[in-house]
């Protein structure tokens, strides 16, 4: 705590409890010489009011640009004092929040499956080994039965790897009508070569999709539907 704050605390102790100066300084951990010392600094009220006025009129200006404006107005001050008064008044630059670009999503409710093998959910789980290497796990589950259809680990899982994993699943069971993925669009699976039904997957954005509807294992915002 700075001496100015300790002096204010000592003043409050005296006014609240009627303590003596010696007792108040002892409780506030303040030296009595600091209590009786009077500041020799000039009054900065006008300068602080001008800094606050410039900061409110130009919210994108920091203390450096405000210092330039003050110098142009004739204030003979350095930037260190401007910075100190700028922080003392709690001023800061208002950061511009950039809007997150979102893809055009499909409008409509999420289809709820009524039986197994109608709608699957696909997502990636990320983790790290002891040596620092990162790996991913592709998880595919059935939304209706919550059955784990496929679990495919790998250090680098591309769209071709996802398609190969789905081809492996298609060898012993039929593919569903739709697969919902909560991954980014660049992680959509490549065309499948299983020869069952359609030759590939046509992708349409479908989201945002909540986790309890998709059964996904990773927290994401946008969902993408892949129809078989």
N, C-alpha and C positions, 0 to 999 in steps of 0.2 A: 504494500500500500504506500502510495506517495505521501510526502509530508503534508501536502495540501489537504488530502483526504483525511489524514490523521488529525489535522487541525480542526476540520469540520466535525469529526467524531468527538474530539475533546469539547468543542462548543456544545454539541448535543448532550453530552454527559453533564455538563454544567447546568444547562437549561432544564434538563429532564429530572435530574436528581439533586440539583443544588450543590454539587461537589465543588471543592476548591480547585484552583488552577493546578496545584501540585498533584492532587489526587486524580483529576481528570487527565492530566498528561501521563501519569503513571499507568492508568487504565488504557489509554490510547497508544501507549508505547511511543510517546512523543517527548522530545527534549524540551525543557522549559525555554531554552534559548531560541528554539524554533518557534515556540508559541509567541514570544515577545518580539520576534524579528518582524520588521515591516518591509515589504517588498519595495524595491527601488525601481521596478520596471514601469514603463509608461503605460497609460491606459490604452488597451487594445480594443475597446468596445466598438469604435467606429470601423476599424479594420475587420473585425470579426463579422460585423453586420454586413459589410460590403462583400466579404468572401461568401457568406451564406446567400446573399442576394444573387451573386454571379452563379453560384452552384445551383440555385433553384431555377434561374432563367436558362441556364445551359446545362442540362442534366448529363450530357455526354462529355463534359469537360472535367478532367482531373485537376489536381492541385498544380501541376506544372503549367497547364494552359491558363488556369486562373491566375497564376503568378505573372504570366506574360501580359494578361489583360490589366492587371493591377499596375505593372510597370508602365504600360502605355498611358494609364490614367495619372501617373505621376507619383505613385507610392514608392518610396525608397526603402524597399524591403527585399530580403533574399528569399530564396525558395524554401529554405529550412524553416523559417518562421511561418511561411504560408502553410507548409506541410503540418507543422505543429498545431496551428490554429484550425486547420482543416480537419485533422483527426480529433481535436478537442471538442469540436461541435458535432462529431459523429457523421460527417459527410462522407460519401463514397460515390463512385461512379455507378450508375444504374446499368447493369449488364443487360444487353439485348438478348432476349431468349429466342433462339432460332426455332422456328417451327419444324417439327419432324415431318419429313416427306413420307406420305403414305400412299400405297398403291390403291388403285380403284378396286374396291372390294365388292363382292357379290351381295346384293341386297336380298334379304329373305332369311327365314329361320333355318337353323341347322337341322337337317333331317335326322330324325331319331330312328335308329334301327329297331326292327321288331323281331329279328331272329339273328342267329349267329352267321358270320361270314357275309354280312351285308355291307358293313362299313368298318374300316380299320383306321387306326391312328398310328402315325409314324413320327418319330422324333429322335433327336440326338442327345446323348448324355455325355458331358465332358468331365474329364478328371486328369490327374497328373501322377506320374510314377515317382518313385523315390529319387531317381536320377534327374528329375526335372522334365522328362519327356512327356508331352501331352498326348492323350489318346481320346478317341470318341467311340461311342457305342450306339449303333442304330437299334432302336427298339420299335417293334411293331406289335400292336395289341388289337384285339377285337373289341369294338366299343360295346357290343351287347353282352358278350360272355366274359369280357375282361381276360381272355386267354392270351398268353404271350405267344404270338405267332412266330416271331423271329427276333433274335438278338445277335447282332453282327458287330464285333469289336474290330478296331483297326486304328493305326496311327494317322491314316489319311483316307477318308471315305468320300469319294467323289460321286457324281451322279451315276457313272457307270457301275460303281461298287454297289450303289443302292439298287440299281436295276438287276444286277447279278444276284443280289440277295433275294429280291422278289421272284426272280426266275427259279431260284432254288426252292422257295416255298411253293411255287406253282407246280413243281414236279409231283407233289403228293397231296395237293388240295387245290380247289378252285379259287381263283382270285375274286375279291369282292367287287361290288358295283362301284365303290368309291373308296379312296384313301385320303384321309385328311392329315396334312403335315403342318406343324407349327414352326417349321424352319424357314430360313430366308429363301427368296425365290431362286437364288443361284445354287441352292442345294436340292432342287427338284430332281427326281430321278430321270436318268436318260431312258431312251426307248427300250422296252423290254423285247427280248427275242425268244420268249417262251412259246410263241405260236398258238397261244390259247386266246380265244376271243379276238379282241383288237390286237393289232401288231404293236401298239404302243400305248402311252398314256396321254390323254389330253388334259391340260392343266387349266383350271380357272380359279381365280382368287376367291376365297371363301372365309370371311372372318369379320371382325375378330371372333375367335373361337375360344370359349372358356374351357378350362381344364376338366371340369366335371362332366362336360358334354363330350369331349374328345377322348378322355382317358389318357391324356398326354402325361409324360413323366417329367417334362421340363417346362419352366415358366417362360412363356413368350406372349406376344401381344397379337400378332396377326397370324391367321391360319390360311392354308392353301389347300384346296381340294384337288385331288388327282383321281380322275375317273378312269376305270379300266374298261 
